[in-house]
Amino acid sequence: MSEAINIDDFRIRARQRLPRVVFDYLEGAAEDESCLRRNRQALEAWHLRPSVLRNTATVDTSVELLGHRFALPLAIAPTGLNGLIWPDGDVALARAAGKANIPFAMSTASNARLERIPVEAGGVNWYQLYVMGARDLAERMMRRASDAGFAALLVTVDVPVSGHRERDLRNGFRLPLRYTPKLICDAALHPRWLFGLLRGGTPTFANLSDPQAGPASAQTHAALLSRAMDRTLDWASLDWVRRHWSRPVLLKGVLDPEDARRAIDHGVDAIIVSNHGGRQLDAAQATIDVLPEIIAAVKDRVPVLVDSGFRRGSEVVKALALGAKAVLLGRAALYGLAAAGATGVAEVIRILSEEMVRTMTLIGARSIAEITPDRVVRASA
């Protein structure tokens, strides 16, 4: 097999290794998947403007974020059911992130015990929180994440109800997997994936059970899989989060400038501009398009991060030029994970890093601070 030279090469390998039901879970989005496509189209519509004769013999991609110095303005986004993609997928992602000196965000829907991540992966780790039903479960998760040494909490706020993910519905996707004749046949045609599943075991929502409180109910497991969250969450709920979490809080899923201003008023330490990779509201704006409005509303009071659709180092540079502090990687990292585990994730990060350095050199930016707004322009309609 030829060497992978870009993220799409890893996407092809992921599709080859995974059964359709699993690849569709990784790749799919809501309804007509218009937002999924719009994220990519919008990134292509922003162009970079080079500045020449800038002496770019050395290029520094490091960035300061929430009290830590990272090698790259990247983070691994929180994604669920990674154990279905690769055995111990959460640990593999965290290890690759730690070695690359970028943050890893662990999802509530992860398949590894959260206490394992700081011990087995090292690095700087963030914990992502979904709030489902009774809030005592969320309080226990925050306490456990704090005790385990997670450096920050990501509160995801764009899932009051799950997006209508039609690929999953057509495939009958559920956890535990329902071994229909169709799935058995598909799994048999993907022996590397099947061997990994048999070796690692069917993944479960490992963090819904607590050694002291016991296992969560079947209803809670179902709520997490369907993203049936607590719809009573409101701005006052951030005060509740603050009572149980003393470290930085990032609010994930913001697309409205007014929401960004309110988040700062409620003490949020950073904002993540996100449309959940197109997996929630299919009619949502592309994140790169709304990013300048969020930056203008925030006025440098807190860092702004962004995700959804990024697959090139040049696209990361575009986001930085528009004011983002860092970009979170979702599907891009999972393509690497699906293809080759932690090694694949490390390769994805390496490729994006090299693309970033090349792009910065070509536009005349010797550091992240020199990727300024005049380096990017939106193509006219």
C-alpha positions as CSV (number, residue, x, y, z in Angstrom):
1,M,0.0,0.0,0.0
2,S,1.4,3.4,-1.0
3,E,2.2,6.0,1.6
4,A,-0.6,8.3,2.7
5,I,0.3,11.9,1.8
6,N,-2.8,13.7,2.9
7,I,-5.9,13.3,5.1
8,D,-8.1,12.1,2.3
9,D,-5.7,9.2,1.8
10,F,-6.5,8.2,5.4
11,R,-10.2,8.6,4.7
12,I,-9.9,6.1,1.9
13,R,-8.0,3.6,4.1
14,A,-10.6,4.1,6.9
15,R,-13.4,3.3,4.4
16,Q,-11.6,0.2,3.3
17,R,-11.0,-1.1,6.8
18,L,-14.3,-0.4,8.5
19,P,-17.7,-2.1,7.8
20,R,-20.2,0.3,6.2
21,V,-22.2,0.7,9.4
22,V,-19.1,1.9,11.3
23,F,-17.7,4.1,8.6
24,D,-21.1,5.7,8.1
25,Y,-21.3,6.4,11.8
26,L,-17.8,8.1,11.6
27,E,-18.5,9.9,8.3
28,G,-22.2,10.7,8.4
29,A,-24.1,13.9,9.3
30,A,-27.6,15.0,9.8
31,E,-30.5,14.8,7.2
32,D,-29.3,15.7,3.7
33,E,-25.7,16.3,5.0
34,S,-25.8,19.8,3.5
35,C,-23.9,21.3,6.5
36,L,-21.2,18.6,6.2
37,R,-20.6,19.8,2.5
38,R,-21.1,23.4,3.4
39,N,-18.2,23.3,5.9
40,R,-15.9,22.0,3.2
41,Q,-17.1,24.5,0.6
42,A,-16.8,27.4,2.9
43,L,-13.2,26.5,3.8
44,E,-12.4,26.5,0.1
45,A,-14.0,29.9,-0.4
46,W,-11.6,31.6,1.9
47,H,-8.2,32.4,0.2
48,L,-4.8,33.3,1.5
49,R,-2.8,36.3,0.5
50,P,1.0,35.9,0.6
51,S,3.5,38.5,1.7
52,V,6.9,37.9,0.1
53,L,10.5,38.5,1.1
54,R,9.8,37.8,4.7
55,N,12.9,35.7,5.7
56,T,11.0,32.5,6.7
57,A,14.1,30.4,7.4
58,T,12.5,29.4,10.6
59,V,8.8,28.9,11.3
60,D,7.3,28.6,14.8
61,T,3.9,26.8,15.0
62,S,3.7,26.8,18.8
63,V,0.8,28.5,20.7
64,E,-0.1,29.5,24.2
65,L,-3.6,28.3,25.3
66,L,-5.2,28.2,28.7
67,G,-1.9,28.3,30.5
68,H,-0.1,25.6,28.4
69,R,2.4,25.9,25.6
70,F,1.5,23.5,22.7
71,A,3.5,22.6,19.7
72,L,0.7,23.3,17.3
73,P,-2.6,25.2,17.3
74,L,-4.5,21.9,17.1
75,A,-6.5,19.7,19.5
76,I,-8.1,16.3,19.2
77,A,-11.9,16.9,19.4
78,P,-14.1,14.9,21.7
79,T,-15.7,12.0,19.7
80,G,-17.7,9.0,20.9
81,L,-17.5,5.3,20.3
82,N,-13.8,5.4,19.3
83,G,-13.5,1.8,20.6
84,L,-15.7,0.7,17.7
85,I,-13.2,2.3,15.3
86,W,-10.0,0.9,16.8
87,P,-9.4,-1.2,20.0
88,D,-8.9,1.2,22.9
89,G,-9.4,4.0,20.4
90,D,-9.6,6.7,23.1
91,V,-6.3,5.8,24.6
92,A,-4.7,5.6,21.1
93,L,-6.0,9.2,20.3
94,A,-4.7,10.5,23.6
95,R,-1.3,9.0,23.2
96,A,-0.9,10.4,19.8
97,A,-2.0,13.8,21.0
98,G,0.4,13.7,24.0
99,K,3.4,12.8,21.9
100,A,2.6,15.6,19.5
101,N,2.1,18.0,22.5
102,I,-1.4,19.0,21.6
103,P,-4.5,18.6,23.8
104,F,-6.8,15.6,23.7
105,A,-10.5,16.1,24.6
106,M,-12.2,12.9,25.9
107,S,-15.9,12.5,25.2
108,T,-18.6,11.5,27.7
109,A,-19.4,8.9,25.1
110,S,-15.9,7.4,25.3
111,N,-15.2,3.7,25.7
112,A,-12.3,3.9,28.1
113,R,-12.4,4.8,31.8
114,L,-11.4,8.5,32.0
115,E,-9.0,7.7,34.8
116,R,-6.8,5.8,32.4
117,I,-6.1,8.7,30.1
118,P,-3.7,10.9,32.2
119,V,-1.9,7.8,33.4
120,E,-1.5,5.9,30.1
121,A,-1.2,8.8,27.7
122,G,0.2,11.8,29.6
123,G,-0.1,15.2,27.9
124,V,-2.7,17.8,28.5
125,N,-6.2,16.3,28.5
126,W,-9.7,18.0,28.5
127,Y,-13.0,16.3,29.5
128,Q,-16.1,16.9,27.4
129,L,-19.4,16.8,29.3
130,Y,-22.9,15.9,28.1
131,V,-25.6,16.5,30.7
132,M,-28.3,13.8,30.6
133,G,-31.4,13.7,32.8
134,A,-30.5,13.8,36.5
135,R,-27.5,16.0,37.0
136,D,-25.9,13.9,39.7
137,L,-24.3,11.7,37.0
138,A,-22.7,14.8,35.4
139,E,-21.6,16.0,38.9
140,R,-19.8,12.6,39.5
141,M,-18.2,12.8,36.1
142,M,-16.8,16.3,36.7
143,R,-15.5,15.2,40.1
144,R,-13.8,12.1,38.6
145,A,-12.3,14.2,35.8
146,S,-11.0,16.7,38.2
147,D,-9.5,14.1,40.5
148,A,-7.9,12.4,37.5
149,G,-6.1,15.6,36.5
150,F,-8.0,16.7,33.4
151,A,-6.9,20.3,32.7
152,A,-10.2,21.7,31.4
153,L,-13.9,20.9,30.9
154,L,-15.7,21.2,27.5
155,V,-19.4,21.7,28.0
156,T,-21.2,20.8,24.7
157,V,-24.3,22.9,24.3
158,D,-25.6,22.1,20.7
159,V,-27.3,18.8,21.5
160,P,-30.6,19.5,23.2
161,V,-31.9,16.9,20.8
162,S,-29.9,14.6,18.5
163,G,-29.5,15.5,14.8
164,H,-31.5,13.2,12.5
165,R,-28.6,11.1,11.2
166,E,-30.2,9.2,8.4
167,R,-27.2,6.9,7.6
168,D,-27.4,5.5,11.1
169,L,-31.1,5.0,10.9
170,R,-30.9,3.2,7.6
171,N,-28.1,1.0,8.9
172,G,-29.9,0.2,12.1
173,F,-26.9,1.5,14.0
174,R,-27.1,0.9,17.8
175,L,-24.9,-0.1,20.7
176,P,-24.4,-2.9,21.5
177,L,-24.2,-3.8,17.8
178,R,-27.1,-5.8,16.5
179,Y,-25.6,-8.7,14.6
180,T,-27.9,-8.9,11.7
181,P,-27.1,-11.1,8.6
182,K,-26.1,-7.9,6.8
183,L,-23.7,-6.8,9.5
184,I,-22.2,-10.3,9.8
185,C,-21.6,-10.4,6.1
186,D,-20.1,-6.9,6.1
187,A,-17.9,-7.7,9.1
188,A,-16.6,-10.8,7.4
189,L,-15.5,-8.7,4.4
190,H,-13.4,-6.5,6.8
191,P,-11.4,-9.1,8.8
192,R,-8.9,-6.6,10.2
193,W,-11.6,-4.6,11.8
194,L,-13.4,-7.8,13.0
195,F,-10.3,-9.2,14.6
196,G,-9.7,-6.0,16.4
197,L,-13.3,-6.0,17.7
198,L,-13.0,-9.6,18.9
199,R,-9.7,-8.8,20.5
200,G,-10.8,-5.6,22.2
201,G,-14.4,-6.6,22.9
202,T,-17.6,-4.8,22.1
203,P,-17.2,-1.2,23.3
204,T,-19.4,0.2,26.1
205,F,-20.0,3.6,27.6
206,A,-17.3,3.0,30.2
207,N,-17.8,6.3,32.2
208,L,-21.5,5.9,32.8
209,S,-20.8,3.5,35.6
210,D,-19.2,4.7,38.8
211,P,-17.4,2.5,41.4
212,Q,-19.3,4.1,44.2
213,A,-22.7,4.9,42.5
214,G,-22.8,1.7,40.5
215,P,-23.8,1.3,36.8
216,A,-26.1,3.8,35.0
217,S,-29.5,2.8,33.9
218,A,-30.3,1.4,30.5
219,Q,-32.2,4.6,29.8
220,T,-29.1,6.7,30.4
221,H,-27.1,4.5,28.0
222,A,-29.8,5.0,25.4
223,A,-30.0,8.7,26.0
224,L,-26.2,9.0,25.4
225,L,-26.3,7.0,22.2
226,S,-29.2,9.1,20.9
227,R,-27.8,12.3,22.4
228,A,-31.0,12.9,24.3
229,M,-29.7,15.5,26.6
230,D,-31.1,17.6,29.5
231,R,-33.2,20.3,27.7
232,T,-33.6,22.3,30.8
233,L,-29.9,23.5,30.5
234,D,-29.8,27.3,30.3
235,W,-27.3,30.1,31.0
236,A,-27.8,29.7,34.7
237,S,-26.6,26.1,34.4
238,L,-23.1,27.4,33.8
239,D,-23.1,28.6,37.4
240,W,-24.0,25.0,38.4
241,V,-21.0,23.8,36.3
242,R,-18.7,26.3,38.1
243,R,-19.8,25.0,41.5
244,H,-18.4,21.6,40.5
245,W,-15.5,22.5,38.3
246,S,-12.7,25.0,39.3
247,R,-10.5,24.7,36.2
248,P,-11.0,26.3,32.8
249,V,-14.4,25.8,31.1
250,L,-14.8,25.8,27.3
251,L,-18.3,26.2,25.8
252,K,-18.6,24.0,22.6
253,G,-21.2,24.5,20.0
254,V,-21.4,28.3,19.7
255,L,-22.5,29.9,16.4
256,D,-24.2,33.1,17.5
257,P,-22.1,36.2,18.4
258,E,-24.6,37.1,21.1
259,D,-24.2,33.7,22.7
260,A,-20.5,34.2,22.7
261,R,-20.9,37.5,24.6
262,R,-23.2,35.9,27.1
263,A,-20.8,33.0,27.6
264,I,-18.1,35.4,28.6
265,D,-20.5,37.2,31.0
266,H,-21.1,33.8,32.6
267,G,-17.4,33.2,33.2
268,V,-16.5,30.8,30.4
269,D,-12.8,30.7,29.7
270,A,-12.9,29.8,26.0
271,I,-15.4,29.4,23.2
272,I,-15.5,26.7,20.6
273,V,-17.2,27.7,17.4
274,S,-18.8,24.4,16.2
275,N,-21.7,23.0,14.3
276,H,-20.8,19.5,15.5
277,G,-19.3,18.6,12.1
278,G,-22.8,18.9,10.5
279,R,-24.2,16.1,12.7
280,Q,-26.8,18.3,14.4
281,L,-28.6,21.1,12.6
282,D,-28.2,20.5,8.8
283,A,-29.2,24.1,8.1
284,A,-26.5,25.5,10.3
285,Q,-23.9,28.0,9.0
286,A,-20.4,26.8,8.2
287,T,-18.1,27.5,11.2
288,I,-15.4,29.3,9.2
289,D,-18.1,31.8,7.9
290,V,-19.4,32.7,11.3
291,L,-16.0,32.8,13.0
292,P,-15.2,36.5,12.1
293,E,-18.5,37.5,13.8
294,I,-17.7,35.5,16.9
295,I,-14.2,37.0,17.0
296,A,-15.6,40.5,16.7
297,A,-18.1,39.8,19.5
298,V,-15.4,38.3,21.9
299,K,-12.9,41.2,21.4
300,D,-9.9,39.1,22.7
301,R,-11.5,38.6,26.1
302,V,-11.2,34.8,25.8
303,P,-9.6,32.4,23.3
304,V,-11.8,31.2,20.4
305,L,-11.4,27.8,19.0
306,V,-13.1,26.3,15.9
307,D,-13.9,22.9,14.4
308,S,-16.0,21.2,11.7
309,G,-14.5,20.2,8.4
310,F,-10.8,20.9,8.7
311,R,-8.6,18.6,6.6
312,R,-5.6,20.7,5.4
313,G,-2.9,22.7,7.2
314,S,-3.8,25.6,5.0
315,E,-7.3,25.5,6.3
316,V,-6.0,25.7,9.9
317,V,-4.0,28.8,8.8
318,K,-7.1,30.4,7.4
319,A,-8.9,29.9,10.7
320,L,-5.9,31.4,12.6
321,A,-5.9,34.4,10.2
322,L,-9.6,35.0,11.0
323,G,-8.8,35.0,14.8
324,A,-9.1,31.5,16.0
325,K,-6.6,30.3,18.6
326,A,-6.7,26.7,17.6
327,V,-8.6,24.1,15.5
328,L,-10.1,20.9,16.8
329,L,-9.8,17.8,14.7
330,G,-12.7,15.4,14.6
331,R,-13.1,13.2,11.5
332,A,-9.5,13.9,10.3
333,A,-8.1,12.3,13.5
334,L,-10.6,9.4,13.3
335,Y,-9.6,8.6,9.7
336,G,-6.0,8.1,11.0
337,L,-7.3,6.1,13.9
338,A,-9.4,3.8,11.7
339,A,-6.5,3.2,9.3
340,A,-3.7,2.5,11.7
341,G,-4.5,3.3,15.4
342,A,-2.2,5.7,17.3
343,T,0.3,5.5,14.4
344,G,-2.3,6.7,12.0
345,V,-3.4,9.6,14.3
346,A,0.3,10.6,14.7
347,E,0.6,10.6,10.9
348,V,-2.4,12.8,10.5
349,I,-1.0,15.3,13.0
350,R,2.4,15.2,11.2
351,I,0.9,15.8,7.8
352,L,-1.2,18.8,9.1
353,S,1.9,20.2,10.8
354,E,4.0,20.0,7.7
355,E,1.2,21.6,5.6
356,M,0.9,24.4,8.2
357,V,4.7,25.1,8.1
358,R,4.6,25.0,4.3
359,T,1.6,27.4,4.1
360,M,3.1,29.8,6.7
361,T,6.3,29.9,4.7
362,L,4.5,30.6,1.5
363,I,2.4,33.5,3.0
364,G,5.4,35.0,4.9
365,A,4.3,34.1,8.5
366,R,7.2,33.2,10.8
367,S,5.0,32.5,13.8
368,I,1.3,32.1,14.7
369,A,1.3,35.8,15.7
370,E,2.2,36.8,12.1
371,I,-0.9,35.0,10.7
372,T,-2.9,38.2,10.6
373,P,-6.3,39.0,9.2
374,D,-4.9,40.7,6.1
375,R,-3.5,37.3,5.1
376,V,-7.0,35.9,4.3
377,V,-9.8,37.1,2.1
378,R,-13.3,35.7,1.2
379,A,-13.8,35.0,-2.4
380,S,-16.5,37.1,-4.0
381,A,-19.8,35.3,-4.9
